Amino acid sequence: MVVAAGATAVPVAVDRFLRHITVERGLAGNTVAAYRRDLVRYASWLDARGIGDVARIGENDIGAFTQALRSAEGEELSAASVARILSTVRGFHRYLVEEGLVEVDVAHDVKPPKLALRLPKAITIDEMERLLTSTGGEEPIAVRDRALLELLYATGARISELVGLDVDDVQEGDMVRVTGKGSKQRVVPVGSYARTALDAYLVRVRPTFATRGRSTPALFLGIRGQRLSRQGAWLVIQAAAERAGLSTHVSPHTFRHSFATHLLQGGADVRVVQDLLGHSSVATTQLYTHVTADTLIDMYQTAHPRAR
């Protein structure tokens, strides 16, 4: 596609935008990768329409792209996927205006599809107890896995945050420093069960694992001394769920959802839970209040003699 002199080619603008969100906004690698996939799709679609210059993109093109997403042939995009892609495109066009590459934000009025409220999935306290106690024994791997699972439930950390922890992030006074999205840090308390399991791992297992690989500050190590990967942690969780005989699907986010739900069920303030989870908006945390409300309704209908 030929671009006029002085114009900004779409791929060039996309590259600049991705550098912007990586360097200046400090977004996580996975988030940047998602933005890149969405914008590659958008740029390819524009190219197919003969649009190679960002200044030539109009509101009609945005509308046509939105329609193309909703009626994409050969694939079924969910409402959530369409909403995510359109959010990326809107952010891209805001950037173009902010950088003076175009004068008008042609994507300002684009309306993403409304999403159905998706309540977080959590397991019960009894099920969590079964899952955690299913990982026992004195073998090095078992000691490490127990520490990982206990810390995941104790902190409500995302799996990427957990495997990204360094030894120095474990602070005295039963606290751990977690680095979340946008490199924002928060300090989360660690309960006695998790602290005991973590101390056992740090004293008895990690030094041995560390001698098998290159020096690394990582808290959780694989048997060859490398930082434990997200995939490795996922396998630990799946194995524990199978041993516990849980019928429901258990993922790393199940621990995070259960952490929040159990805190709210225990009377924790939603703002406190927001800080512990590292949510930028309390609206995200308030999804969990729907879960606990559903539990109260079930209990009421079961226990009250005139509920039905």
C-alpha atoms as a printed R data frame, in Angstrom:
    type eleno elety resid chain resno       x       y      z
1   ATOM     1    CA   MET     A     1   0.000   0.000  0.000
2   ATOM     2    CA   VAL     A     2   1.467   3.345 -1.084
3   ATOM     3    CA   VAL     A     3   1.361   6.106  1.534
4   ATOM     4    CA   ALA     A     4   1.634   9.774  0.577
5   ATOM     5    CA   ALA     A     5   4.648  11.792  1.676
6   ATOM     6    CA   GLY     A     6   4.190  13.244  5.159
7   ATOM     7    CA   ALA     A     7   1.491  10.717  6.031
8   ATOM     8    CA   THR     A     8   1.783   8.086  8.741
9   ATOM     9    CA   ALA     A     9   1.399   4.496  7.638
10  ATOM    10    CA   VAL     A    10  -0.919   2.362  9.750
11  ATOM    11    CA   PRO     A    11   1.778  -0.248 10.628
12  ATOM    12    CA   VAL     A    12   4.149   2.545 11.691
13  ATOM    13    CA   ALA     A    13   1.496   4.089 13.923
14  ATOM    14    CA   VAL     A    14   0.716   0.677 15.412
15  ATOM    15    CA   ASP     A    15   4.377   0.105 16.263
16  ATOM    16    CA   ARG     A    16   4.607   3.527 17.904
17  ATOM    17    CA   PHE     A    17   1.461   2.861 19.924
18  ATOM    18    CA   LEU     A    18   2.760  -0.514 21.135
19  ATOM    19    CA   ARG     A    19   6.056   1.089 22.226
20  ATOM    20    CA   HIS     A    20   4.035   3.756 24.029
21  ATOM    21    CA   ILE     A    21   1.980   1.302 26.079
22  ATOM    22    CA   THR     A    22   5.076  -0.782 26.802
23  ATOM    23    CA   VAL     A    23   7.476   1.964 27.860
24  ATOM    24    CA   GLU     A    24   5.357   4.894 29.025
25  ATOM    25    CA   ARG     A    25   2.339   3.074 30.401
26  ATOM    26    CA   GLY     A    26   4.277   0.042 31.607
27  ATOM    27    CA   LEU     A    27   1.678  -2.529 30.584
28  ATOM    28    CA   ALA     A    28   2.482  -6.182 31.138
29  ATOM    29    CA   GLY     A    29   3.915  -8.288 28.322
30  ATOM    30    CA   ASN     A    30   0.777 -10.398 27.974
31  ATOM    31    CA   THR     A    31  -1.384  -7.295 27.736
32  ATOM    32    CA   VAL     A    32   0.860  -5.764 25.071
33  ATOM    33    CA   ALA     A    33   0.746  -9.036 23.128
34  ATOM    34    CA   ALA     A    34  -3.066  -8.934 23.180
35  ATOM    35    CA   TYR     A    35  -3.034  -5.337 21.928
36  ATOM    36    CA   ARG     A    36  -0.649  -6.354 19.161
37  ATOM    37    CA   ARG     A    37  -2.887  -9.218 17.973
38  ATOM    38    CA   ASP     A    38  -5.931  -6.947 17.886
39  ATOM    39    CA   LEU     A    39  -4.155  -4.185 15.998
40  ATOM    40    CA   VAL     A    40  -2.573  -6.563 13.477
41  ATOM    41    CA   ARG     A    41  -6.100  -7.735 12.730
42  ATOM    42    CA   TYR     A    42  -7.292  -4.137 12.393
43  ATOM    43    CA   ALA     A    43  -4.350  -3.084 10.203
44  ATOM    44    CA   SER     A    44  -4.870  -6.083  7.896
45  ATOM    45    CA   TRP     A    45  -8.534  -5.223  7.546
46  ATOM    46    CA   LEU     A    46  -7.697  -1.597  6.686
47  ATOM    47    CA   ASP     A    47  -5.101  -2.712  4.161
48  ATOM    48    CA   ALA     A    48  -7.671  -4.926  2.451
49  ATOM    49    CA   ARG     A    49  -9.875  -1.822  2.071
50  ATOM    50    CA   GLY     A    50  -6.992   0.095  0.521
51  ATOM    51    CA   ILE     A    51  -6.357   2.281  3.578
52  ATOM    52    CA   GLY     A    52  -2.674   2.655  4.406
53  ATOM    53    CA   ASP     A    53  -2.607   6.108  6.017
54  ATOM    54    CA   VAL     A    54  -4.107   6.699  9.494
55  ATOM    55    CA   ALA     A    55  -5.438  10.083  8.343
56  ATOM    56    CA   ARG     A    56  -7.658   8.325  5.796
57  ATOM    57    CA   ILE     A    57  -9.528   6.257  8.389
58  ATOM    58    CA   GLY     A    58 -13.058   7.593  8.830
59  ATOM    59    CA   GLU     A    59 -16.021   6.924 11.078
60  ATOM    60    CA   ASN     A    60 -17.600   4.825  8.346
61  ATOM    61    CA   ASP     A    61 -14.538   2.576  8.354
62  ATOM    62    CA   ILE     A    62 -14.825   2.075 12.099
63  ATOM    63    CA   GLY     A    63 -18.470   1.158 11.707
64  ATOM    64    CA   ALA     A    64 -17.674  -1.263  8.911
65  ATOM    65    CA   PHE     A    65 -14.904  -2.877 10.966
66  ATOM    66    CA   THR     A    66 -17.280  -3.278 13.897
67  ATOM    67    CA   GLN     A    67 -19.814  -4.948 11.638
68  ATOM    68    CA   ALA     A    68 -17.112  -7.187 10.176
69  ATOM    69    CA   LEU     A    69 -16.168  -8.380 13.648
70  ATOM    70    CA   ARG     A    70 -19.756  -9.240 14.496
71  ATOM    71    CA   SER     A    71 -20.260 -11.180 11.283
72  ATOM    72    CA   ALA     A    72 -16.757 -12.617 10.890
73  ATOM    73    CA   GLU     A    73 -16.792 -15.605  8.554
74  ATOM    74    CA   GLY     A    74 -14.916 -18.733  9.507
75  ATOM    75    CA   GLU     A    75 -14.813 -17.911 13.217
76  ATOM    76    CA   GLU     A    76 -17.211 -17.170 16.006
77  ATOM    77    CA   LEU     A    77 -16.089 -14.188 18.021
78  ATOM    78    CA   SER     A    78 -17.743 -13.877 21.412
79  ATOM    79    CA   ALA     A    79 -19.186 -10.577 22.557
80  ATOM    80    CA   ALA     A    80 -16.268 -10.323 24.984
81  ATOM    81    CA   SER     A    81 -13.727 -10.769 22.153
82  ATOM    82    CA   VAL     A    82 -15.438  -8.139 19.998
83  ATOM    83    CA   ALA     A    83 -15.564  -5.746 22.951
84  ATOM    84    CA   ARG     A    84 -11.867  -6.284 23.661
85  ATOM    85    CA   ILE     A    85 -10.828  -5.678 20.046
86  ATOM    86    CA   LEU     A    86 -12.937  -2.519 19.800
87  ATOM    87    CA   SER     A    87 -11.495  -1.278 23.092
88  ATOM    88    CA   THR     A    88  -8.009  -1.722 21.633
89  ATOM    89    CA   VAL     A    89  -8.991   0.166 18.474
90  ATOM    90    CA   ARG     A    90 -10.477   3.003 20.532
91  ATOM    91    CA   GLY     A    91  -7.292   3.273 22.569
92  ATOM    92    CA   PHE     A    92  -5.230   3.330 19.372
93  ATOM    93    CA   HIS     A    93  -7.255   6.175 17.886
94  ATOM    94    CA   ARG     A    94  -7.110   8.189 21.127
95  ATOM    95    CA   TYR     A    95  -3.342   7.850 20.934
96  ATOM    96    CA   LEU     A    96  -3.315   9.090 17.320
97  ATOM    97    CA   VAL     A    97  -5.100  12.288 18.402
98  ATOM    98    CA   GLU     A    98  -2.905  12.774 21.467
99  ATOM    99    CA   GLU     A    99   0.224  12.479 19.329
100 ATOM   100    CA   GLY     A   100  -1.090  14.881 16.702
101 ATOM   101    CA   LEU     A   101  -1.058  12.233 13.978
102 ATOM   102    CA   VAL     A   102  -4.742  12.903 13.222
103 ATOM   103    CA   GLU     A   103  -7.106  15.704 14.202
104 ATOM   104    CA   VAL     A   104 -10.282  13.759 14.961
105 ATOM   105    CA   ASP     A   105 -10.886  10.639 17.048
106 ATOM   106    CA   VAL     A   106 -13.020   8.712 14.554
107 ATOM   107    CA   ALA     A   107 -13.503   5.808 16.986
108 ATOM   108    CA   HIS     A   108 -14.813   7.941 19.842
109 ATOM   109    CA   ASP     A   109 -18.448   6.962 19.372
110 ATOM   110    CA   VAL     A   110 -17.965   3.261 18.671
111 ATOM   111    CA   LYS     A   111 -20.237   1.162 20.875
112 ATOM   112    CA   PRO     A   112 -18.932  -2.224 22.001
113 ATOM   113    CA   PRO     A   113 -21.510  -4.982 22.521
114 ATOM   114    CA   LYS     A   114 -23.046  -5.219 25.963
115 ATOM   115    CA   LEU     A   115 -21.619  -8.078 27.952
116 ATOM   116    CA   ALA     A   116 -23.618 -10.357 30.167
117 ATOM   117    CA   LEU     A   117 -22.596 -10.159 33.799
118 ATOM   118    CA   ARG     A   118 -20.153 -12.996 34.400
119 ATOM   119    CA   LEU     A   119 -19.910 -13.925 38.037
120 ATOM   120    CA   PRO     A   120 -16.520 -15.197 39.206
121 ATOM   121    CA   LYS     A   121 -16.360 -18.910 39.915
122 ATOM   122    CA   ALA     A   122 -15.213 -19.859 43.388
123 ATOM   123    CA   ILE     A   123 -15.031 -23.130 45.266
124 ATOM   124    CA   THR     A   124 -16.241 -23.511 48.825
125 ATOM   125    CA   ILE     A   125 -14.025 -23.211 51.881
126 ATOM   126    CA   ASP     A   126 -14.321 -26.968 52.423
127 ATOM   127    CA   GLU     A   127 -13.288 -27.667 48.836
128 ATOM   128    CA   MET     A   128 -10.315 -25.334 49.180
129 ATOM   129    CA   GLU     A   129  -9.321 -27.133 52.371
130 ATOM   130    CA   ARG     A   130  -9.451 -30.460 50.549
131 ATOM   131    CA   LEU     A   131  -7.351 -29.094 47.704
132 ATOM   132    CA   LEU     A   132  -4.677 -27.654 49.970
133 ATOM   133    CA   THR     A   133  -4.409 -30.701 52.222
134 ATOM   134    CA   SER     A   134  -4.197 -32.994 49.200
135 ATOM   135    CA   THR     A   135  -0.662 -31.705 48.661
136 ATOM   136    CA   GLY     A   136   1.360 -33.153 51.499
137 ATOM   137    CA   GLY     A   137   4.488 -35.147 52.120
138 ATOM   138    CA   GLU     A   138   8.131 -34.389 52.719
139 ATOM   139    CA   GLU     A   139   9.398 -34.771 49.154
140 ATOM   140    CA   PRO     A   140  10.990 -31.533 47.864
141 ATOM   141    CA   ILE     A   141   8.440 -31.098 45.067
142 ATOM   142    CA   ALA     A   142   5.544 -31.639 47.470
143 ATOM   143    CA   VAL     A   143   6.949 -29.098 49.936
144 ATOM   144    CA   ARG     A   144   7.327 -26.531 47.150
145 ATOM   145    CA   ASP     A   145   3.880 -27.203 45.730
146 ATOM   146    CA   ARG     A   146   2.233 -26.868 49.141
147 ATOM   147    CA   ALA     A   147   3.939 -23.503 49.656
148 ATOM   148    CA   LEU     A   148   2.841 -22.336 46.207
149 ATOM   149    CA   LEU     A   149  -0.794 -23.327 46.700
150 ATOM   150    CA   GLU     A   150  -1.004 -21.936 50.230
151 ATOM   151    CA   LEU     A   151   0.502 -18.616 49.130
152 ATOM   152    CA   LEU     A   152  -1.776 -18.410 46.096
153 ATOM   153    CA   TYR     A   153  -4.871 -18.762 48.301
154 ATOM   154    CA   ALA     A   154  -3.466 -16.605 51.122
155 ATOM   155    CA   THR     A   155  -2.750 -13.619 48.871
156 ATOM   156    CA   GLY     A   156  -5.292 -13.860 46.038
157 ATOM   157    CA   ALA     A   157  -2.441 -13.089 43.640
158 ATOM   158    CA   ARG     A   158  -2.696 -13.673 39.930
159 ATOM   159    CA   ILE     A   159  -0.619 -16.636 38.784
160 ATOM   160    CA   SER     A   160   1.714 -14.347 36.813
161 ATOM   161    CA   GLU     A   161   2.222 -12.269 39.966
162 ATOM   162    CA   LEU     A   162   2.979 -15.349 42.046
163 ATOM   163    CA   VAL     A   163   5.599 -16.873 39.742
164 ATOM   164    CA   GLY     A   164   7.070 -13.381 39.346
165 ATOM   165    CA   LEU     A   165   7.810 -13.110 43.072
166 ATOM   166    CA   ASP     A   166  11.429 -12.913 44.220
167 ATOM   167    CA   VAL     A   167  12.738 -14.057 47.572
168 ATOM   168    CA   ASP     A   168  13.159 -10.430 48.643
169 ATOM   169    CA   ASP     A   169   9.441  -9.871 48.114
170 ATOM   170    CA   VAL     A   170   8.742 -12.042 51.145
171 ATOM   171    CA   GLN     A   171   8.952  -9.517 53.958
172 ATOM   172    CA   GLU     A   172   9.232  -9.914 57.683
173 ATOM   173    CA   GLY     A   173   6.030  -9.598 59.642
174 ATOM   174    CA   ASP     A   174   4.113 -12.063 57.462
175 ATOM   175    CA   MET     A   175   3.743  -9.804 54.438
176 ATOM   176    CA   VAL     A   176   4.529 -10.253 50.764
177 ATOM   177    CA   ARG     A   177   5.120  -7.545 48.155
178 ATOM   178    CA   VAL     A   178   3.214  -8.284 44.946
179 ATOM   179    CA   THR     A   179   3.841  -6.529 41.633
180 ATOM   180    CA   GLY     A   180   0.657  -6.355 39.588
181 ATOM   181    CA   LYS     A   181  -0.543  -4.886 36.308
182 ATOM   182    CA   GLY     A   182   1.201  -1.729 35.232
183 ATOM   183    CA   SER     A   183   4.086  -2.581 37.608
184 ATOM   184    CA   LYS     A   184   1.946  -1.390 40.524
185 ATOM   185    CA   GLN     A   185   3.006  -2.888 43.824
186 ATOM   186    CA   ARG     A   186   0.870  -3.810 46.788
187 ATOM   187    CA   VAL     A   187   1.639  -5.431 50.138
188 ATOM   188    CA   VAL     A   188  -0.553  -8.372 51.128
189 ATOM   189    CA   PRO     A   189  -0.634 -10.169 54.489
190 ATOM   190    CA   VAL     A   190   0.226 -13.868 54.631
191 ATOM   191    CA   GLY     A   191  -1.617 -16.153 57.039
192 ATOM   192    CA   SER     A   192   0.004 -18.637 59.377
193 ATOM   193    CA   TYR     A   193  -0.648 -21.697 57.187
194 ATOM   194    CA   ALA     A   194   0.972 -20.108 54.153
195 ATOM   195    CA   ARG     A   195   3.862 -18.729 56.212
196 ATOM   196    CA   THR     A   196   4.608 -22.148 57.712
197 ATOM   197    CA   ALA     A   197   4.521 -23.815 54.295
198 ATOM   198    CA   LEU     A   198   6.651 -21.054 52.776
199 ATOM   199    CA   ASP     A   199   9.263 -21.241 55.554
200 ATOM   200    CA   ALA     A   200   9.551 -25.002 55.079
201 ATOM   201    CA   TYR     A   201  10.138 -24.515 51.364
202 ATOM   202    CA   LEU     A   202  12.673 -21.701 51.815
203 ATOM   203    CA   VAL     A   203  14.716 -23.598 54.413
204 ATOM   204    CA   ARG     A   204  14.549 -27.171 53.171
205 ATOM   205    CA   VAL     A   205  13.954 -27.096 49.416
206 ATOM   206    CA   ARG     A   206  14.799 -23.880 47.601
207 ATOM   207    CA   PRO     A   207  18.538 -23.925 48.481
208 ATOM   208    CA   THR     A   208  18.854 -27.369 46.896
209 ATOM   209    CA   PHE     A   209  16.944 -26.392 43.760
210 ATOM   210    CA   ALA     A   210  18.979 -23.174 43.472
211 ATOM   211    CA   THR     A   211  22.292 -25.076 43.240
212 ATOM   212    CA   ARG     A   212  21.084 -26.840 40.099
213 ATOM   213    CA   GLY     A   213  20.747 -23.724 37.962
214 ATOM   214    CA   ARG     A   214  21.987 -20.218 37.411
215 ATOM   215    CA   SER     A   215  21.665 -17.753 40.244
216 ATOM   216    CA   THR     A   216  18.167 -16.286 40.254
217 ATOM   217    CA   PRO     A   217  16.229 -14.228 42.794
218 ATOM   218    CA   ALA     A   218  13.003 -16.099 41.940
219 ATOM   219    CA   LEU     A   219  11.011 -17.352 44.902
220 ATOM   220    CA   PHE     A   220   9.561 -20.457 43.297
221 ATOM   221    CA   LEU     A   221  12.007 -22.641 41.393
222 ATOM   222    CA   GLY     A   222  11.732 -25.687 39.180
223 ATOM   223    CA   ILE     A   223  13.794 -28.791 39.900
224 ATOM   224    CA   ARG     A   224  16.546 -27.510 37.569
225 ATOM   225    CA   GLY     A   225  16.879 -24.251 39.447
226 ATOM   226    CA   GLN     A   226  14.994 -22.032 36.985
227 ATOM   227    CA   ARG     A   227  12.099 -19.722 37.813
228 ATOM   228    CA   LEU     A   228   8.879 -21.737 37.835
229 ATOM   229    CA   SER     A   229   6.752 -20.865 34.796
230 ATOM   230    CA   ARG     A   230   3.057 -20.075 34.694
231 ATOM   231    CA   GLN     A   231   2.509 -23.362 32.892
232 ATOM   232    CA   GLY     A   232   4.395 -25.201 35.620
233 ATOM   233    CA   ALA     A   233   2.297 -23.581 38.330
234 ATOM   234    CA   TRP     A   234  -0.867 -24.424 36.370
235 ATOM   235    CA   LEU     A   235   0.129 -28.113 36.353
236 ATOM   236    CA   VAL     A   236   0.659 -27.995 40.125
237 ATOM   237    CA   ILE     A   237  -2.892 -26.690 40.563
238 ATOM   238    CA   GLN     A   238  -4.412 -29.265 38.208
239 ATOM   239    CA   ALA     A   239  -2.646 -32.125 39.975
240 ATOM   240    CA   ALA     A   240  -3.840 -30.915 43.382
241 ATOM   241    CA   ALA     A   241  -7.440 -30.599 42.163
242 ATOM   242    CA   GLU     A   242  -7.341 -34.153 40.803
243 ATOM   243    CA   ARG     A   243  -5.942 -35.523 44.063
244 ATOM   244    CA   ALA     A   244  -8.661 -33.683 45.990
245 ATOM   245    CA   GLY     A   245 -11.315 -35.244 43.760
246 ATOM   246    CA   LEU     A   246 -12.957 -31.923 42.926
247 ATOM   247    CA   SER     A   247 -15.615 -32.181 40.243
248 ATOM   248    CA   THR     A   248 -15.477 -28.488 39.326
249 ATOM   249    CA   HIS     A   249 -12.810 -27.067 37.041
250 ATOM   250    CA   VAL     A   250 -10.031 -25.429 39.046
251 ATOM   251    CA   SER     A   251  -7.719 -22.835 37.505
252 ATOM   252    CA   PRO     A   252  -5.267 -20.305 38.959
253 ATOM   253    CA   HIS     A   253  -8.064 -17.721 38.874
254 ATOM   254    CA   THR     A   254 -10.229 -20.046 40.944
255 ATOM   255    CA   PHE     A   255  -7.865 -19.360 43.842
256 ATOM   256    CA   ARG     A   256  -8.166 -15.591 43.295
257 ATOM   257    CA   HIS     A   257 -11.951 -15.718 43.065
258 ATOM   258    CA   SER     A   258 -12.181 -17.945 46.132
259 ATOM   259    CA   PHE     A   259  -9.854 -15.647 48.083
260 ATOM   260    CA   ALA     A   260 -12.119 -12.644 47.416
261 ATOM   261    CA   THR     A   261 -15.388 -14.508 47.923
262 ATOM   262    CA   HIS     A   262 -14.326 -16.092 51.203
263 ATOM   263    CA   LEU     A   263 -13.089 -12.752 52.556
264 ATOM   264    CA   LEU     A   264 -16.399 -11.068 51.758
265 ATOM   265    CA   GLN     A   265 -18.340 -13.973 53.227
266 ATOM   266    CA   GLY     A   266 -16.281 -13.502 56.376
267 ATOM   267    CA   GLY     A   267 -17.287  -9.842 56.638
268 ATOM   268    CA   ALA     A   268 -14.343  -8.070 54.974
269 ATOM   269    CA   ASP     A   269 -14.993  -4.600 53.564
270 ATOM   270    CA   VAL     A   270 -15.130  -4.494 49.777
271 ATOM   271    CA   ARG     A   271 -12.590  -1.636 49.679
272 ATOM   272    CA   VAL     A   272 -10.095  -3.721 51.650
273 ATOM   273    CA   VAL     A   273 -10.592  -6.639 49.272
274 ATOM   274    CA   GLN     A   274 -10.082  -4.238 46.365
275 ATOM   275    CA   ASP     A   275  -6.677  -3.220 47.742
276 ATOM   276    CA   LEU     A   276  -5.670  -6.820 48.418
277 ATOM   277    CA   LEU     A   277  -6.563  -7.879 44.878
278 ATOM   278    CA   GLY     A   278  -4.950  -4.839 43.277
279 ATOM   279    CA   HIS     A   279  -8.117  -3.834 41.403
280 ATOM   280    CA   SER     A   280  -7.958  -0.302 40.025
281 ATOM   281    CA   SER     A   281 -11.750   0.013 40.272
282 ATOM   282    CA   VAL     A   282 -13.987  -1.103 43.103
283 ATOM   283    CA   ALA     A   283 -16.607  -1.992 40.470
284 ATOM   284    CA   THR     A   284 -14.517  -5.020 39.538
285 ATOM   285    CA   THR     A   285 -14.336  -6.146 43.152
286 ATOM   286    CA   GLN     A   286 -18.064  -5.653 43.603
287 ATOM   287    CA   LEU     A   287 -18.706  -8.561 41.241
288 ATOM   288    CA   TYR     A   288 -17.874 -10.782 44.187
289 ATOM   289    CA   THR     A   289 -20.639  -9.236 46.274
290 ATOM   290    CA   HIS     A   290 -23.101 -10.772 43.822
291 ATOM   291    CA   VAL     A   291 -21.604 -14.172 44.549
292 ATOM   292    CA   THR     A   292 -22.011 -13.786 48.296
293 ATOM   293    CA   ALA     A   293 -25.531 -12.408 47.835
294 ATOM   294    CA   ASP     A   294 -26.461 -15.521 45.849
295 ATOM   295    CA   THR     A   295 -25.116 -17.647 48.697
296 ATOM   296    CA   LEU     A   296 -27.233 -15.748 51.231
297 ATOM   297    CA   ILE     A   297 -30.343 -16.220 49.099
298 ATOM   298    CA   ASP     A   298 -29.710 -19.963 48.821
299 ATOM   299    CA   MET     A   299 -29.222 -20.246 52.565
300 ATOM   300    CA   TYR     A   300 -32.362 -18.200 53.253
301 ATOM   301    CA   GLN     A   301 -34.517 -20.254 50.921
302 ATOM   302    CA   THR     A   302 -33.217 -23.462 52.455
303 ATOM   303    CA   ALA     A   303 -33.479 -22.442 56.105
304 ATOM   304    CA   HIS     A   304 -36.475 -20.106 56.418
305 ATOM   305    CA   PRO     A   305 -39.771 -21.966 56.949
306 ATOM   306    CA   ARG     A   306 -41.747 -19.521 54.833
307 ATOM   307    CA   ALA     A   307 -39.183 -18.748 52.133
308 ATOM   308    CA   ARG     A   308 -40.931 -20.951 49.569
